[in-house]
């Protein structure tokens, strides 16, 4: 869905129904510490506790910056932080999940506790979050008989195997064991997706059977329709939404009278799609809304309290059913703590309100992080993408095109090549394109096709008896919300000449682009067509910076081998965040894969330009 329709879809208030009961923990857990429920209030370690929380995503922030961002959230006055757990961040391929380095979720949780924050964890298999495939791993889509987000045995088997690794790590950090974790989510906005309560019950039981003893909750749009289908007896139902909070607070009270009320996602900002405007929200208005929530005695979680970045290929997408809307690389979200840790007017306004309801931490507010000095650099070498294909990937041969998922590929680009008999003229069409295809005949680009124009065609002229046809598909991110989650990438269909003659005999090369060390760069004039361009960037000391690409059209940027994410001249985003831990003293290397026409220079800036 579009941002506007998703907002209204989740925030609308319909007629309301009877109460559900609230689960405070498994038998024997009460009284050992942690978060429990007593009438209309939360108790933490037996004392009344109003949750003043903010969302921060460990998977969107470099781990060397986790403590800095958490300290800024504590300075905001929060007593709790909330994070999703992105399944595909830990298990991009079948096999043992990764909890090391950037993926060390327990370390993030422990760090929050060290800063003085409690933690709400949302480990549901699906998270939405404007994240690639809503956090689900792409390899689930390799099996067309597997149904997502329901009690399909194949899906549940995969979830249970994931939970075998995840849940014990979370359980070890729960409050009744002396850790920071006080509450855990079962599923995410499920009432906006389905009605399979047996699936929700399975997730609940999977958490409990693996040792999770925290208070469990489900988050849904604060209306009877969504909460009815997204909740379970014995779980706390919490709301999501934005704008005037009064209708949502009243809806939650009516749905579960006599129980604590919490806005588990109060959207204090919003995300951006490519080609649309940059979204911001008035700081004073947001502060007024939060004042209303807290004055009512309800608890709140600011979504987002701290921005982040969709590094690499982790951006998600929305769809109206006919229009595909990919999300930009920045997840600044107009948050009180910005993508680079900046504290602006929204931080100040919200902190003043929060200070009315809780004692603010003593000491100075963290200052702005150091920034790189602006400079302009020129690429000094390039490499054609099409000529680099043998160095980047092995060929898979197939009678028909195959989507990424059938080849074990999660993200990136994918290349298709076949031979077409000639001479003749015709039009080429792609059925099942996701998301954007560059078409080449005889090595020359002849057109671009896009999933938003499914009836689009490219005129081709084949002059030889045998002609090479290349199709390079740029996958922009899987849909992360709504009924169209099964968003397979590449070509999930067929390629036809003159609408009806299918083309067979394909050579396919997956291009995850997770290692560019085999690309051979040549000094001199830029390579034509889709090409890698390399530039050296000298710096005196690592600091935060932003990469701008004036005159470039569309592509991807790597800094010292790390994928900073996508850029696109359509905007609104004009710079890519390059955090300090990725830089090194002296020479640094920027590599840009430009799919169309390169610019002449790259700029390092001290300020972001999000539109």
LINKAKA-V388363 format. One record per pair of residues at least 4 apart in sequence whose C-alpha atoms are under 6 Angstrom apart, sorted by the first residue. I is the first residue (numbers start at 1). J is the second residue. If there is no record, write none. Layout:
# LINKAKA-V388363
i | j
I | J
I | J
This chain:
# LINKAKA-V388363
i | j
1 | 5
1 | 6
1 | 318
1 | 319
1 | 320
2 | 6
2 | 320
5 | 9
7 | 11
8 | 12
10 | 221
11 | 221
11 | 241
13 | 223
14 | 223
14 | 224
15 | 224
16 | 224
17 | 255
18 | 255
19 | 255
19 | 256
19 | 257
20 | 233
20 | 256
21 | 233
21 | 234
22 | 234
22 | 235
22 | 236
23 | 234
23 | 235
24 | 36
24 | 37
24 | 215
25 | 29
25 | 213
25 | 214
25 | 215
26 | 213
32 | 176
33 | 45
33 | 176
34 | 44
34 | 45
34 | 175
34 | 176
34 | 182
35 | 43
35 | 44
35 | 182
36 | 42
36 | 43
37 | 42
37 | 43
39 | 258
39 | 259
40 | 258
40 | 259
40 | 260
41 | 260
42 | 48
42 | 49
43 | 47
43 | 48
43 | 49
44 | 49
50 | 299
51 | 299
52 | 78
52 | 79
52 | 300
53 | 78
53 | 80
53 | 81
53 | 301
54 | 81
54 | 82
54 | 301
54 | 302
54 | 305
55 | 81
55 | 82
55 | 83
55 | 302
55 | 303
55 | 304
55 | 305
56 | 83
56 | 306
57 | 83
60 | 308
60 | 309
61 | 308
63 | 102
74 | 78
76 | 351
77 | 360
79 | 117
80 | 117
80 | 118
80 | 119
81 | 119
82 | 119
82 | 120
82 | 121
83 | 121
84 | 122
84 | 123
85 | 123
86 | 135
87 | 135
87 | 136
88 | 92
88 | 135
88 | 136
88 | 137
90 | 97
90 | 98
91 | 97
92 | 137
99 | 103
99 | 104
100 | 104
112 | 117
113 | 117
113 | 180
118 | 180
119 | 180
119 | 181
120 | 181
120 | 182
120 | 183
120 | 184
121 | 184
122 | 184
122 | 185
124 | 186
124 | 187
126 | 134
126 | 135
126 | 136
127 | 134
127 | 135
127 | 188
128 | 134
128 | 480
128 | 481
130 | 316
130 | 480
131 | 314
131 | 315
131 | 316
132 | 314
132 | 315
132 | 316
132 | 477
132 | 478
133 | 478
133 | 479
133 | 480
134 | 480
138 | 410
139 | 405
142 | 405
142 | 406
146 | 154
147 | 152
150 | 196
150 | 199
151 | 199
153 | 157
156 | 160
163 | 167
167 | 171
171 | 211
171 | 212
173 | 179
173 | 181
174 | 179
174 | 180
174 | 181
175 | 179
175 | 180
175 | 181
175 | 182
182 | 214
183 | 214
183 | 215
183 | 216
184 | 216
185 | 216
185 | 217
185 | 218
186 | 204
186 | 218
187 | 218
188 | 219
189 | 219
189 | 220
190 | 194
190 | 230
191 | 226
191 | 227
191 | 229
191 | 230
192 | 226
195 | 229
202 | 206
205 | 209
207 | 212
208 | 212
216 | 235
217 | 235
217 | 236
217 | 237
218 | 231
218 | 237
219 | 238
219 | 239
220 | 227
220 | 239
220 | 240
221 | 226
221 | 239
221 | 240
222 | 239
222 | 248
224 | 228
226 | 230
227 | 231
238 | 262
238 | 263
238 | 264
239 | 263
239 | 264
240 | 263
240 | 264
240 | 265
240 | 266
241 | 266
242 | 266
242 | 267
253 | 257
261 | 298
262 | 298
262 | 299
262 | 300
263 | 300
264 | 300
264 | 301
265 | 301
265 | 302
265 | 303
266 | 302
266 | 303
267 | 303
269 | 281
269 | 333
269 | 334
270 | 279
270 | 333
271 | 333
272 | 278
272 | 327
272 | 328
273 | 326
273 | 327
273 | 328
274 | 328
274 | 571
275 | 570
275 | 571
277 | 572
278 | 572
278 | 611
280 | 334
283 | 346
287 | 349
287 | 350
291 | 295
291 | 353
293 | 298
294 | 298
304 | 335
305 | 335
305 | 336
306 | 335
306 | 337
306 | 338
307 | 331
307 | 332
307 | 333
307 | 335
307 | 338
307 | 339
308 | 331
308 | 332
308 | 339
309 | 330
309 | 331
310 | 314
310 | 315
310 | 329
310 | 330
311 | 564
311 | 565
312 | 563
312 | 564
312 | 565
315 | 327
315 | 477
316 | 327
316 | 477
316 | 478
316 | 479
316 | 480
317 | 325
317 | 326
317 | 327
317 | 477
317 | 478
317 | 479
317 | 480
318 | 325
318 | 479
319 | 323
319 | 324
319 | 325
323 | 452
329 | 565
332 | 338
332 | 339
336 | 346
336 | 347
337 | 341
337 | 342
337 | 343
338 | 342
343 | 347
347 | 351
355 | 359
355 | 360
370 | 543
371 | 543
371 | 544
371 | 545
371 | 606
372 | 543
372 | 544
372 | 545
372 | 606
374 | 604
374 | 605
375 | 603
375 | 604
376 | 602
376 | 603
377 | 601
377 | 602
378 | 601
379 | 533
379 | 534
379 | 535
380 | 523
380 | 534
380 | 535
381 | 521
381 | 522
381 | 523
381 | 524
381 | 533
381 | 534
382 | 521
382 | 522
382 | 526
382 | 527
382 | 532
382 | 533
383 | 521
383 | 527
383 | 531
383 | 532
384 | 527
384 | 531
385 | 530
385 | 531
391 | 518
393 | 509
395 | 507
395 | 508
395 | 509
396 | 507
396 | 508
397 | 506
397 | 507
398 | 506
399 | 504
399 | 505
399 | 506
400 | 504
403 | 489
403 | 490
403 | 491
403 | 492
404 | 409
404 | 489
404 | 490
405 | 409
411 | 512
412 | 511
412 | 512
413 | 473
413 | 474
413 | 475
413 | 511
414 | 472
414 | 473
414 | 509
414 | 510
414 | 511
415 | 471
415 | 472
415 | 508
415 | 509
416 | 470
416 | 471
416 | 507
416 | 508
417 | 469
417 | 470
417 | 506
417 | 507
418 | 469
418 | 505
418 | 506
419 | 467
419 | 468
419 | 469
420 | 466
420 | 467
421 | 465
421 | 466
422 | 462
422 | 464
422 | 465
422 | 466
423 | 462
423 | 463
423 | 464
423 | 465
424 | 462
425 | 460
425 | 461
425 | 462
426 | 459
426 | 460
426 | 498
427 | 457
427 | 458
427 | 459
427 | 460
427 | 497
427 | 498
428 | 457
428 | 458
428 | 496
428 | 497
429 | 457
429 | 495
429 | 496
430 | 495
431 | 493
431 | 494
432 | 491
432 | 492
432 | 493
433 | 451
433 | 491
434 | 451
434 | 489
434 | 490
435 | 451
435 | 475
436 | 449
436 | 450
436 | 473
436 | 474
437 | 448
437 | 449
437 | 472
437 | 473
438 | 448
438 | 471
438 | 472
439 | 445
439 | 446
439 | 447
439 | 448
439 | 470
439 | 471
440 | 444
440 | 445
440 | 446
440 | 469
440 | 470
441 | 468
441 | 469
442 | 468
447 | 458
473 | 490
478 | 487
479 | 485
495 | 502
495 | 503
496 | 500
496 | 501
496 | 502
496 | 503
497 | 501
529 | 596
530 | 594
530 | 595
530 | 596
531 | 593
531 | 594
532 | 592
532 | 593
533 | 591
533 | 592
534 | 590
534 | 591
535 | 589
535 | 590
536 | 588
536 | 589
537 | 587
537 | 588
538 | 586
538 | 587
538 | 588
539 | 585
539 | 586
540 | 585
540 | 586
541 | 585
542 | 580
542 | 583
542 | 584
543 | 580
544 | 579
544 | 580
545 | 578
545 | 605
545 | 606
546 | 575
546 | 576
546 | 577
546 | 578
546 | 604
546 | 605
547 | 575
547 | 576
547 | 603
547 | 604
548 | 575
548 | 603
549 | 602
551 | 599
552 | 598
552 | 599
553 | 568
553 | 569
554 | 567
554 | 568
554 | 594
554 | 595
555 | 566
555 | 567
555 | 593
555 | 594
555 | 595
556 | 565
556 | 566
556 | 592
556 | 593
557 | 564
557 | 565
557 | 591
557 | 592
558 | 562
558 | 563
558 | 564
558 | 590
558 | 591
559 | 589
559 | 590
560 | 589
572 | 610
572 | 611
573 | 610
573 | 611
574 | 609
574 | 610
575 | 608
575 | 609
594 | 598
